[in-house]
Amino acid sequence: MKKFVLALLALILTTGTLVSCKEAAEKAEEAKEATEGAMKEAGEDLKEAGESVKEAGENAMNEAKEAGEGMLKEGEKAVDSIKAAGEKAMDSAKEMGNDAMDKAKAAGEDLKEAADKTAKDVKDAVKN
């Protein structure tokens, strides 16, 4: 009977140990699954964050490009305006120069006519 009791105690201890080991294995499996789930979720979150950073960078580059294009267009408009103003100033100066030449030419002709008339008057006066 002593052997039976010892065998029974050994059986009880072994069964308890097996149950305890089985529970520990189940808990380890649950922890493993939870860890895998958390890692997978963290990976997805990192992927989304990376895509967001990439998108933000692309948006910033596009905005910088658009701003640069806008500045280039405004610069071209400014150059065109300066060129037009310069051409207008040149045309005005040319027109003023032509007007001055025409007036000087007319004044010269008037002086020549006056000189011719004076010379004729002097000749006529000398003859008489």
Secondary structure as GFF3:
##gff-version 3
##sequence-region A 1 128
A	DSSP	alpha_helix	2	127	.	.	.	ID=ss1
###
